[in-house]
Structure formats: C-alpha cells, structure tokens
Amino acid sequence: MAEDQGRWVLTRDIGFINSRYTDLVYWVRADDRKLQAEEVIQAFKLDLARQSLLSRCAKCNGSFLPDPVGPADVESLQVPEGVLLRQKEFWVCAKCRSVYWKGSQYEAAISRLTQMTTRLSLNSC
C-alpha cells in the first residue's frame, strides 16, 4: 500500500526490513522520539516551513477543510464544552472528521518543532 502511494515505511524493525515487503523502507536508528524525528528530517532532507507544521491530521494524515469553522459547526463532533466556549476557530479533517484547535497542546507542539528545526538548521551550517 505504501509503495502504491509512493510513501516510505519508517521502522526500527529489522525483521520487517529483511522481509523485503517493500523497497521504500527506512531503518530509523535512534531510540528517542525527538532524535528519531530529527533523523528522519535529515535523512529525507525535509524542509519544514512554519506554515506547514501541524498541517495534516495526526490520526489519519488527511488534509483539513480549506477554512477553519466556528464552534457551532463542531458541536456534534465530540469537542469538550469548555473548548467550545474558549475557542473561536476549529480545523476539521476532511477525511476522518477529527477536530483540532489552537490550544495549549498546539502551542507546545509548535514550540518543540520550531526548536527542532532551528537546531537542525544550526547543525547544517
């Protein structure tokens, strides 16, 4: 399936690699999740522009609807009531209908990714 879509399989499982299910496989050597992310970014020479960070659904990798929606549009999609009261904009995955908003987890993730890209940029100089 990954090969049909031109996608790479990332794995730490040597058995999977040796099974030769696909030629599009990359063996991730690092154990730590942060180091794994940095390794993959460097190995595939990914250009992580800030506007592309967190731009896909974390559950299914789908795209978001083109425009954010308001609280009334996501009431039926299992968004906590407190979030509906505090947030004005929500992003909905077009594929699985998962809902996202710019809360504390978003800010923390952007901060971590920005730090990582800055560190990688400095390392490549």
N, C-alpha and C positions, 0 to 999 in steps of 0.2 A: 504494500500500500504506500509506504513512504517513497519508494522508488518511482511508483506511478505518478506521484505528485512532485517528484524532483526534490524531495526533502531528505535530509540526513537523519540517521538514527544516532543519538548520543548515548553512550553506555559506558559503564565501568565493568560490565560482564564480559570477561574474556571468552567464556563459553559461547555467548551469543556471537561474538566476532568470529570465532573459529568455526561456527556452524555455517558461515557463508550464506546467510539468508539474503543479504544484500551487499553490494559493493559500496553503498553510500552509508558507511558507518564510521563513526569517530570514537576512538577509545579515550575517554576522559580519565586522566591520570590522577588529578587532585582528589583528595578526600573531602576537604572542606567545601561547603556550598559556595561561599564567596570566591574561593580560589578556582572552583570549577567554572563559575560564570566568567571570571577573568580569563581563564584558559581558553574557553570556547570563543570569547570575543576576540582574543588574539589569534587563535588558530584559523578562524574564518574571516579575519580582518573586517569585523563588523564595525560600521560607522554608526555610533549611537548618538544621533542628534536629539537634543532635549525634547523636541516636539514629537518624536517617535517613541519616547519612553512611555510605557504603560498604554500603548495604543491598540492592544489586542486583548481579547477576553482571556483571563487567566484559566478559565475552566475548559474552554474548547478551542481557543486560538482564533475564534471568529472575529469578524470586524464589528465595530459598533455602528449603530444607526448614525447617519450623517450629522445629525444635530442633537444636542442634549435636549432632554424633555423635563417637564416640571413634575412636582410631587403628585399631582392628580393623575398623571399618566402612568405612575408606577405603584399606586396604592395596592393593586391586586397582585403585585409581583413579590410578595414577601419581604418588603422593606420595613424595618422596625419603625414604629410610630414616631419615636423621638427623632430619628433621622429625617423622616418626612417633614417634621416641624422645623428642623435646623437647616436643612439643605434646600437650595433652590434649583439646582441642576443635577440631572442624573444621566448617565450614559448606559444605554441598553444594548446588549449583544444581539445582533440581528439573527444569529444562528441559534443560541440556546436561551435567549431572553434573560440572562443574568444581568443584574443591575449594579452599577458602580457609581460612586460619588467621591468628591474630593474631601474626604475626612482625614483623620489622623494617620490612618494606615497609608493613604495616598501620599501624604506629605513625607512620611518616614521612608517610603519606598523611593520616591523621587530623590530624597537626600542621599540615600545609600547608592543609588545608581549614578547620581551626579558625582559623588566622591570617587566611585569606582572608575568612571570614565576620565575624571581628572587625573587620578593616579596612573591609569594606563597611558594617558597622553604624555605625562611626565616621564614614564618609563621608556617610551618610544623615541624620546629626543636624543 
